[in-house]
Structures are given as structure tokens and as C-alpha cells.
Amino acid sequence: MSSEGAQQDDNGGAEDGDRTVRVVLVDDHRMFRTGVQAEIGQTERTRVEVVGEAADVDQAITVITATRPEVVLLDVHLPGGGGAEVLRRSATMMADPERPVRFLALSVSDAAEDVIGVIRGGARGYVTKTITGTDLVKAIFRVADGDAVFSPRLAGFVLDAFASTDAPPIDEDMDRLTQREREVLRMIARGYAYKEVAKQLFISVKTVESHVSAVLRKLQLSNRHELTRWAAARRLV
């Protein structure tokens, strides 16, 4: 952790006097928001105050505008246009020299295009939902201080992307899929069982099955083995 960030104790609490960082949670899964609130929202211990929540793009803009938090924890895939749309519509607040709103992406996805997309949109960092509560509090304080924070393997995506002047190629097949279908595709291709995918994405097994069927139909594939080969050929796994 950089010397400029708030120091943390072993329980995830900040040791930065009475300073409190105000946070908004943006995620379309209510159970996940509840879990994050339980992990980081004990203000006396963590010095993080959750001042608002939102489940889609329009709600996010309304809540962020009303509360002007220091940090927004932002899911990449949201109804209404995704995290990138929230960032686009928050550009003025991010650029405010006196009270900038800073964004930290918190997503189940570790796909390069998702990471690069939100960083190009103005997010200060990207961590996956496997992060511990203690580390998430540390990341929040660092982003509030203006630092950039990434889960270890994701930093390489950003370095590679910004070292190249070439725009990423357009994949017409992937463009046929929704964001949720892409998430399910990657997890199935990596060998996750339907129950595991459902648990990770906070959806039902039947919903996973529906997404897999849609992916196979759109990509004109017959089964998950073909799907895995298709994903591997595009380096999605």
C-alpha cells in the first residue's frame, strides 16, 4: 500500500484520525450490495460510510449526484448501459477539482475488455469480487486519495492496452452477446458447473441454462465443448 493511502489495522479499520470516506454502491444484485454493506459499512471500525445504493444506470446517476461521495464502487455490467455509461454521465463530477467523485470498479468479470473499457472511461481502479473486505477498504481509501488500484493480474491488461496505439479489434460474434451472456460464456468455458456460475453471478441455475442456450444459438455452436474451444481460440479463458 502506498504511503499516501490511509493505513489500515488488521480488522480493516482506518488509522487516519476521524477521516471517513463516503461511498456509493452500484450493483444490480441486491444480495451482493447487502453483503458489501455488511463488510465495509461498519463506519466506526472501517471509517467507510455507505451513503447510497443503486441497481441500474439511471439510479446510479441520481444517487451519485445527490450524495456526491468520494468513491463509487461500480459494477461493470448494469441495466441501462453498463458501468461505462455511468462513467460517461459522471464526467463532470469526476473532473470537479474541489470535490471529485472517483470510481472503483468492483466486478465478477476479469475480462480484459471490461477492465480496459472502464479505465478508459475514467475509473481509478478495478478489483474483482473475490477481494476481501479488508482489502476492499484499503482500495477505497487509496482511490479516495487519487491512487490507482488493481487486482494483481488485471494491471497487466491496462499496461498492455495503453502501451499500444491500436484500437482493439471488433469481434462481431461477441457483439451479438449481452454482457451477462459474455460473463456466463467465460465461466462455462473455464469449466464452472452451472451451480457454480449461478452462485458467482447471484442468479438461478435456470437462468444460467437460459443464457447458455442463448449463447450457443447466437454463436451457432452445439454444446459446451464447442463453446470452450471457441472461447479458447479467442483467448477468453
C-alpha positions in Angstrom: 0.0 0.0 0.0 1.3 3.4 -0.9 2.4 5.8 1.8 -0.2 8.3 0.6 -3.1 5.9 1.4 -4.8 5.5 4.7 -3.1 2.9 6.9 -5.3 0.0 8.0 -5.3 -2.2 11.1 -5.7 -5.9 10.9 -9.5 -5.7 11.1 -9.8 -3.4 8.1 -10.3 -0.2 10.1 -8.6 3.0 9.1 -6.0 4.7 11.3 -6.4 8.1 9.7 -7.8 10.0 12.6 -11.5 10.8 12.2 -11.5 10.8 8.5 -14.4 8.9 6.9 -14.7 8.1 3.2 -18.3 8.3 1.8 -19.2 5.6 -0.7 -22.0 4.7 -3.0 -22.6 1.0 -4.1 -23.7 0.5 -7.6 -24.6 -3.2 -8.5 -27.7 -4.7 -9.8 -27.7 -7.6 -7.3 -29.3 -6.6 -4.0 -27.8 -9.5 -2.1 -24.3 -8.5 -3.2 -24.9 -4.9 -2.2 -26.1 -6.2 1.2 -23.0 -8.3 1.6 -20.7 -5.4 0.7 -22.5 -3.1 3.1 -22.1 -5.7 5.9 -18.3 -6.0 5.1 -17.4 -2.3 4.8 -20.3 -0.3 6.2 -19.4 -0.6 9.9 -18.2 3.0 9.9 -16.8 3.1 13.4 -14.4 0.2 12.5 -13.8 0.7 8.8 -14.2 4.5 8.5 -16.3 3.9 5.4 -19.8 5.3 5.3 -22.1 3.9 2.6 -24.3 6.9 1.7 -26.3 5.3 -1.1 -27.0 2.4 -3.4 -28.2 1.9 -6.9 -29.1 -1.0 -9.2 -29.0 0.5 -12.7 -27.5 3.4 -14.6 -30.3 5.9 -14.0 -30.5 5.2 -10.3 -26.7 5.4 -10.1 -26.6 8.9 -11.6 -29.4 10.1 -9.4 -27.8 8.8 -6.2 -24.3 9.9 -7.1 -25.5 13.4 -8.0 -27.5 13.7 -4.8 -24.8 12.4 -2.4 -21.5 13.4 -4.1 -19.5 10.5 -2.5 -15.7 10.4 -2.6 -15.8 6.9 -4.1 -18.3 4.9 -6.1 -18.0 1.1 -6.1 -19.2 0.4 -9.7 -20.2 -2.9 -11.2 -19.3 -3.2 -14.9 -22.5 -4.8 -16.1 -25.6 -2.9 -15.2 -29.1 -2.4 -16.7 -29.3 0.8 -18.8 -25.9 0.8 -20.4 -23.4 -0.7 -18.0 -20.7 0.9 -15.9 -19.2 2.7 -18.9 -22.5 4.7 -19.3 -22.4 5.7 -15.6 -18.8 6.9 -16.1 -19.8 8.8 -19.2 -22.6 10.6 -17.5 -20.5 11.3 -14.4 -17.6 13.0 -16.3 -18.3 16.5 -14.9 -18.4 15.1 -11.3 -15.1 13.2 -11.9 -13.5 16.4 -13.2 -14.6 18.6 -10.3 -11.3 20.0 -8.9 -12.7 20.6 -5.4 -14.9 17.5 -4.8 -14.1 14.9 -7.4 -16.1 11.7 -7.4 -13.8 8.8 -8.0 -14.8 5.3 -9.3 -13.5 1.9 -8.3 -14.9 -0.9 -10.5 -15.9 -4.0 -8.5 -16.9 -6.8 -10.8 -17.1 -10.6 -11.1 -15.6 -10.2 -14.6 -11.8 -10.3 -15.1 -12.0 -9.9 -18.9 -9.5 -7.6 -20.5 -12.1 -5.6 -22.5 -14.2 -4.9 -19.3 -11.1 -3.7 -17.4 -9.8 -1.5 -20.3 -13.3 -0.1 -21.0 -14.0 1.3 -17.5 -10.4 2.6 -17.1 -10.7 4.4 -20.4 -14.0 5.7 -19.1 -12.3 7.3 -16.1 -12.4 4.7 -13.3 -9.4 4.9 -10.9 -9.1 1.1 -10.4 -10.6 -2.3 -10.9 -10.9 -5.2 -8.4 -12.7 -8.5 -8.7 -15.4 -9.6 -6.3 -13.1 -12.2 -4.8 -11.4 -9.3 -2.8 -11.6 -9.5 1.0 -13.5 -6.9 3.0 -10.2 -5.7 4.5 -8.5 -5.2 1.1 -11.6 -3.5 -0.3 -11.5 -0.9 2.5 -7.8 -0.3 1.7 -8.6 0.0 -2.0 -11.4 2.5 -1.2 -9.0 4.7 0.8 -6.4 4.6 -1.9 -8.8 5.6 -4.6 -10.2 8.4 -2.4 -6.6 9.6 -2.2 -6.3 9.6 -6.0 -4.2 6.4 -6.3 -4.9 3.7 -8.9 -5.8 0.2 -7.6 -6.0 -3.1 -9.5 -6.3 -6.7 -8.6 -2.7 -8.0 -9.4 -3.4 -9.8 -12.7 -5.6 -7.1 -14.1 -2.9 -4.4 -14.0 -1.2 -6.1 -17.0 -4.3 -5.6 -19.1 -4.2 -1.9 -18.6 -0.4 -1.6 -19.2 -0.7 -3.6 -22.4 -3.7 -1.5 -23.6 -2.2 1.9 -23.0 1.2 0.8 -24.4 -0.5 0.2 -27.8 -1.9 2.8 -30.1 -4.0 0.2 -31.9 -7.7 0.1 -31.2 -8.9 -3.4 -30.1 -10.3 -5.4 -33.0 -14.1 -5.7 -33.3 -15.4 -9.2 -32.7 -18.8 -9.4 -34.4 -19.6 -12.7 -32.8 -19.0 -11.3 -29.3 -21.1 -8.2 -30.2 -24.1 -10.5 -30.6 -24.0 -11.4 -26.9 -25.3 -9.4 -24.0 -22.9 -8.5 -21.1 -24.4 -11.2 -18.9 -24.1 -13.8 -21.7 -20.4 -13.0 -22.0 -19.9 -13.5 -18.3 -21.7 -16.9 -18.4 -19.7 -17.9 -21.5 -16.4 -17.2 -19.9 -17.3 -19.1 -16.7 -18.7 -22.1 -18.6 -15.6 -22.2 -20.9 -13.4 -22.2 -17.8 -15.1 -25.3 -16.5 -17.5 -23.9 -14.0 -20.6 -26.0 -13.3 -24.0 -24.4 -13.7 -24.5 -24.2 -10.0 -21.1 -22.5 -9.5 -21.9 -19.9 -12.2 -25.3 -19.3 -10.6 -23.7 -18.7 -7.2 -21.0 -16.4 -8.5 -23.4 -14.3 -10.5 -26.2 -14.3 -8.0 -28.7 -15.8 -10.4 -30.6 -19.1 -10.6 -29.4 -22.3 -12.3 -32.4 -22.0 -14.7 -31.2 -18.5 -15.7 -27.7 -19.8 -16.3 -29.2 -22.6 -18.5 -31.1 -20.0 -20.5 -28.0 -17.8 -21.0 -26.0 -20.8 -22.2 -28.8 -21.8 -24.6 -28.8 -18.2 -26.0 -25.0 -18.2 -26.4 -25.0 -21.5 -28.2 -27.8 -20.3 -30.5 -26.2 -16.9 -31.3 -22.7 -18.4 -31.9 -24.2 -21.4 -33.8 -22.5 -23.9 -31.5 -23.9 -27.3 -30.4 -22.6 -27.9 -26.9 -20.3 -26.5 -24.1 -17.3 -28.4 -25.5 -17.6 -26.4 -28.8 -18.1 -23.3 -26.7 -14.9 -23.9 -24.7 -12.9 -24.4 -27.9 -14.5 -21.2 -29.4 -13.6 -19.2 -26.3 -10.1 -20.6 -26.1 -9.4 -19.7 -29.7 -10.3 -16.1 -28.8 -8.2 -16.2 -25.6 -11.2 -15.6 -23.4 -10.3 -18.3 -20.9 
